[in-house]
Amino acid sequence: MRYVLTVGVILVAALGIAGIAHGEADDSPGLQLLGVVLVIGAAAFGIRNLRGGS
């Protein structure tokens, strides 16, 4: 189960990074913000998952 959550966190972080990159190319601050929120959320969830929090 932990493996599935880890892969999910990595995929969401990659999606966020892609959103940041596409937002930069299109000059879209909203897409960049959504990408940053996805990356920060994935990092927070991943850290919480590794530490064993509920």
C-alpha positions as CSV (number, residue, x, y, z in Angstrom):
1,M,0.0,0.0,0.0
2,R,2.8,2.4,0.8
3,Y,4.3,1.8,-2.7
4,V,1.1,2.8,-4.4
5,L,0.9,6.0,-2.3
6,T,4.5,6.8,-3.1
7,V,4.0,6.3,-6.9
8,G,0.9,8.5,-6.6
9,V,2.8,11.3,-4.9
10,I,5.5,11.1,-7.5
11,L,2.9,11.3,-10.3
12,V,1.1,14.3,-8.8
13,A,4.4,16.1,-8.2
14,A,5.3,15.4,-11.9
15,L,2.0,16.8,-13.0
16,G,2.6,19.9,-10.9
17,I,6.0,20.4,-12.4
18,A,4.5,20.0,-15.9
19,G,1.8,22.6,-15.0
20,I,4.5,25.0,-13.8
21,A,6.5,24.6,-17.0
22,H,3.4,24.9,-19.3
23,G,2.2,27.9,-17.3
24,E,5.6,29.6,-17.8
25,A,5.5,29.0,-21.5
26,D,2.0,30.3,-21.9
27,D,2.5,33.1,-19.4
28,S,-0.4,31.9,-17.3
29,P,0.0,32.7,-13.6
30,G,-3.0,30.7,-12.6
31,L,-1.6,27.5,-14.1
32,Q,1.7,28.1,-12.4
33,L,0.0,28.6,-9.0
34,L,-1.9,25.3,-9.5
35,G,1.3,23.6,-10.3
36,V,3.0,24.9,-7.2
37,V,0.0,23.9,-5.0
38,L,0.2,20.4,-6.5
39,V,3.9,20.1,-5.8
40,I,3.7,21.4,-2.2
41,G,0.6,19.2,-1.5
42,A,2.3,16.1,-2.9
43,A,5.5,16.8,-0.8
44,A,3.5,17.4,2.3
45,F,1.4,14.2,1.8
46,G,4.5,12.2,1.0
47,I,6.4,13.4,4.1
48,R,3.3,12.6,6.2
49,N,3.1,9.2,4.6
50,L,6.7,8.4,5.3
51,R,6.5,9.5,8.9
52,G,3.5,7.3,9.5
53,G,1.1,10.1,10.4
54,S,-2.6,9.6,10.0
